[in-house]
Amino acid sequence: EKGQFEHFMLKEIHEQPLTLRNTMLGRINDRDEVSFPELAHAAGAFKDVDKIFIVACGTAYHAGLVGSTIIEKLTRIPVQSDIASEFRYRDPIITDRTLVIVVSQSGETADTLAALHESRRNGAKILAITNVPTSSIARDADYVIATKAGPEIAVASTKAYTAQLLAFYLFSIYLAQERQTLGKELHSELVKGLKTLPVQVEKVLENADEVKLFAESIKEAKSLFFIGRGLDYPVALEGSLKLKEISYIHSEAYAAGEMKHGTLALIEKGTPVIALATHMDLYEKTVSNIKEVKARGAHVMGITVEGNVELLNAVDEICFIPPSLQLLAPILAVVPLQLISYYASLALGNDIDKPRNLAKSVTVE
Ligand code: F6R
């Protein structure tokens, strides 16, 4: 079943061009409008929504962090992302104009399901983004958007995560269409950009050599840092989780501007830092933060957009991702991070598809 691949994780990483295509299929018409056949019964249902919560765990939570920025940007509805095991117990302010979006690959995560039930009791509308349309979470939600990633076998989530991101982009455009908050030009640029992503992910996968070498070089590291600003920050969180999960190397993700408020003290000569700099609005600021860690001896792998060759002067190693709208960059930027965690774990000889202490589906609270 793994075919040419040594592990399910690597197979699933390489399936992403296909799973992204499948998740887009039938949801963008020839006028570039986004529609979800499965939301046909939802016409007008989101018109009076004045607050959105996105609730999930782990990797799905990281997808929600990106989702919240995108929805706010395109619709101007306030959105807050929460960890399901916290949201349930903090008495969030929910009314009948609140939309709660729960995100779950398996659709069975106990805390996410409980947060759904709690939100329902308080009168919220519930939208589930899930990879398993027959799951408990899908059954108990009012509306369901299926990610079409296909079965994910490796414990570490990869293709489900990028499918969740794509579902958020599509849903944000859908909501913005309903509320007429998205200008024509950005709308068509976004749709064009989404359609280009599968080919661009293929390109990232083809150019994996530098990241592979870098991954092998960190296997002795005792700690690593991921930094980024804007949307690069949730991507950094996801990269760090992935690395911890399968390589067992300690790492932390920081909003790049936060490093100097304490964590910079941990940078020593040779500490590996993975710096994401895909946000062109914030590029100069991120480069200053890279220089700050470099000056303390960090060994920096920069991840940026093709064309930013001058970043070579500030980093030790570099990985380029193809140019896209910066809003869409998370789908491209996470791929080298998935590969870094995979190849670091491979070099360490770990059980990649079944990391210690973890289960694929977390049905206990
Ligand atoms: C990490 C990972 C977990 C899951 C989390 C939620 O690679 O897979 O962090 O994302 O346990 O699971 P689902 O999405 O099934 O609710």
Residues whose N, C-alpha, C, O or C-beta is under 5 A from the ligand:
A	BS01	F6R	C57 G58 T59 A60 V103 S104 Q105 S106 G107 T109 V155 A156 S157 K360 V362
